[in-house]
Amino acid sequence: MHTIALVGCGRISFKHIEGFINNADELKLAAVCDPVIRRAQEKKQQYKKSFPDATIGVYADYREMLDTRKPDIVTIAAESGRHPEIAIGCLEAGCHVICEKPMALSTKDAAAMIAVAQKCNKKLAVCFQNRFNAPVQRLRTALDAGRFGRLLHGMVQIRWNRNEAYYAEAPWRGTWAMDGGTLMNQCTHGIDLLQWMMGEDAVRVQAQTRRFMRPIEAEDFGAAIVEFKSGAVGIIEGTADVFPSNLNETLSLFGEKGTAVIGGLAVNRIETWRFADAGSVGDTEEKVLDQNQKDPPTVYGFGYSALFKDFVDAIRQNREPLISGEKGQKALEIILAIYKSQKTGKPVDLPCDFSTLEMAGEFK
Ligand SMILES: NC(=O)c1ccc[n+]([C@@H]2O[C@H](COP(=O)([O-])OP(=O)(O)OC[C@H]3O[C@@H](n4cnc5c(N)ncnc54)[C@H](O)[C@@H]3O)[C@@H](O)[C@H]2O)c1
């Protein structure tokens, strides 16, 4: 059994509490922290609905929580720009860390987090929970089995709506210092999936981003072409401007012997499943489409509990979690390269050093 603490009790934190509850045989909530103490109290109450006898500390300051509670694991769901400082503080205090995406807003900060986790011999994972969606796992299994043959190209489309009320709710959203734009906040999941499927070795990015209509500093639209080491090409289309509400998040993979499209609200439905070996494997498109489940209630999907379970297993088995710091920084590197390409008007080779702060003033 591990004790766990939650740092940051805003919009997404209910999914963390759900993840703790669904892994209650291995995780016990010890503390909740938020400078807005009312939010921390609400998370304590959410947990207590399932475990009325639990003793949970409520803190405004996570450093005080670390000193007094000494949890085994901390999950971080504070604003993105605060992740590096909090994660490094928790790792140095001897905790394993699960950090919300994006893990950081600069390549240097991400590298520092990974280095501290290694130095302290603690696990670090990033919340790309969509990797655990059942259709995504199925796609990954098909890919690992070589069913696509040579991968030619892949595409991710994130066509969502984040309206003015969403940005007004939390002023840090859409700022270069604390968030970045829709590519860094919403589309980072799809970009992570694309690069994971395409070989995790992006070498060059060319992009156009825009702030079309949202009242923010950063982009609300982005289009990018990503070249992978194999020569395969990835295409990214991401927007927060879709009228009037979320439309779809879709990942498509095209290989010489297979085509698969995972769509739905948030990569949760198989839409196309065609493989040269479908007859011998026994997964005809008709059969696979029939097994689709309903859209999840929110775009956050069903993956958190599986991600937390993988993390606990990783500690027990002393292996890396599926989305370790090293794996989690790959989408960040691509997004920062997209930003640099927008800023310079040129293709950008990876790896590249960049920070969202270097984008200040881009869309004045
Ligand atoms: N994985 C996903 O699908 C997903 C979805 C939404 C948000 N997120 C990420 O989660 C993070 C939080 O997003 P949100 O929409 O919940 O934001 P939010 O503004 O609703 O909540 C953030 C909370 O963190 C608190 N906070 C700030 N500094 C803190 C500190 N030092 N210690 C403890 N708490 C602190 C704030 O008071 C606030 O309550 C962001 O990084 C975001 O990108 C991930």
The ligand as a Gaussian input file, in Angstrom:
#p B3LYP/6-31G(d) Opt

LIG

0 1
 N       -4.655000      14.955000     -18.671000
 C       -5.692000      15.695000     -19.031000
 O       -6.570000      15.250000     -19.800000
 C       -5.848000      17.077000     -18.475000
 C       -7.073000      17.732000     -18.561000
 C       -7.185000      19.019000     -18.022000
 C       -6.070000      19.640000     -17.448000
 N       -4.885000      18.970000     -17.425000
 C       -3.684000      19.610000     -16.849000
 O       -3.857000      19.691000     -15.439000
 C       -3.288000      20.883000     -14.937000
 C       -4.366000      21.660000     -14.178000
 O       -5.385000      22.041000     -15.075000
 P       -6.826000      22.487000     -14.542000
 O       -7.633000      22.783000     -15.749000
 O       -7.316000      21.525000     -13.540000
 O       -6.420000      23.871000     -13.833000
 P       -7.197000      24.673000     -12.702000
 O       -6.775000      26.100000     -12.803000
 O       -8.650000      24.352000     -12.735000
 O       -6.576000      24.041000     -11.365000
 C       -5.235000      24.233000     -10.972000
 C       -5.227000      24.280000      -9.452000
 O       -3.875000      24.267000      -8.984000
 C       -3.833000      25.091000      -7.856000
 N       -2.448000      25.467000      -7.503000
 C       -1.692000      26.482000      -7.980000
 N       -0.490000      26.505000      -7.381000
 C       -0.463000      25.461000      -6.530000
 C        0.495000      24.970000      -5.610000
 N        1.698000      25.543000      -5.465000
 N        0.176000      23.897000      -4.878000
 C       -1.033000      23.306000      -5.009000
 N       -1.989000      23.740000      -5.852000
 C       -1.704000      24.794000      -6.615000
 C       -4.715000      26.263000      -8.213000
 O       -5.130000      27.017000      -7.050000
 C       -5.880000      25.545000      -8.883000
 O       -6.895000      25.200000      -7.975000
 C       -2.707000      21.630000     -16.135000
 O       -1.340000      21.325000     -16.254000
 C       -3.468000      21.036000     -17.312000
 O       -2.742000      21.080000     -18.517000
 C       -4.762000      17.704000     -17.895000

